[in-house]
């Protein structure tokens, strides 16, 4: 016995040191919010200095500015061009071409399109899928879903987030937009015409003046408190319906835009943005009041490009200086805001040592929506099953403000369906971006290709396809290999799969 205790004394003291607690995690996901829909500028120059754009002066998001000062913002963060693909990618860590939810999931029926692949994953996620909240729950987290789900259609198991790894579901169902933002409408439940999109489970707010964004925030704070009562780390998936249509004005902020010369819908959209930002600030304040801000990681991001109600899908308008918007092939359809920060940054804090985040930083290296999956698992010391393919890469080096020389500078967004733009794949590699059209309207092979140098031409105005034949052929070949490796599905015409055509170089 004496020999046993002596051997214990000789062991390194580090073996007895308490391991840092698991951090709380908030993923604050905003629907249809683009890169420019904020007063916190996201773009930077070659020296890493923030560059404000005219749209940044229109929106009011002081709490996004506050969060960015606590951590790091990304100037080049990508999501898929519509919501369901991005949400499934966050949940699984996979590109949409792999999980095959390549279109938004319509609650009214399978929205494949005239030439879309019939086998695309309209059914969405199921209880058999490996999901981020499911893995976090297995590692001791209380997993909370608040707001928009849109993981599966009606009458499918994934319609309810509690079947996908969440312990709690507040307001999540199959639809991708609310029936109404107004409590007087019961968020769509009191209006038969809006029943398809009625937000469930919010009865206590019916008939009140409580805007939906505010009601969801109140519920989220209550769920944080319940987690503290049982002393469990929490993962809060704070997924606002805002700023998706209907563009109903949030009366709390209407006066801020009363003198504007913009139209009514644009002013209403701005109030939705500001209401979302208030929610962010309220949650940050709540963390501080409960004394857990230093133990809580906050990730802020959008799920696709802006849907601000001005400018068309191919214009430089709602996402200026970028072209396009939600559901388009352009940068304005796939670039989104991204900020990561600890609620209260503290140098040397043991929990924060698990993921160092540069305070006041700007990261210009590419980040992608499915990178969230491996990043959050790593900080929670969780791992996916060995047989689960993960396309995402850990953002840890980038969050520290460093450049990761090992990181693949590639993003592929595959959309074999109809929407504002139809049947395309956008493929970025380094500074170059290829847009491949499976069914060009002209029918000419030459019109299948667009090629842009985003460093020199961020507005995608100078198509280089005709003058860069070797680069075009090389990128088309690599894009096709990547799609095939993920077993992507392609458009179909008269029963024939429309695979990419590599141009002659």
ABEGO torsion letter per residue (X at the ends): XAAAAAAAAABBAAAABBBBBBBBBBBBBBBGBBAABBABBABBBAAGBBBBBAAAAABBBAAAAAAAAABBBBABBBBBABAAAAAAAAAAGBBAAAAGBABBBBAAEBBAEAABBAABBAAEBBAABBBAAAAAAAAGBBBBBBEBBGABBBGBAAABAAAAGBABBBGBBABABBABABAAAGGGAABAAAAAABBBGAAAABGBABBAAAAAAAAAAAAAAAAAAAGBBBBBBBBBAOABOBBBBBAAAAAAAAABABBAAAAAAAAAAAAAAAAAAAAAAAAAAAGAAAABBBBBBBABBBABBBEBAABBBAAOABBEBBGBABAAAABBBBBBBBABBBBGBAAAAABBBBBGBBBABBBBAAAAAAAAAAAAGBBBBAABBBABBBAAAAAAGBBBAABBBBBBBBBABBBABBGBBBBBBEABBBBBBABBAAGBAAAABBBBBAAABAAGABBAAAABAAAAAAAAAAAAAAAAAAGBBBBBBGGBBBBBBBBBX
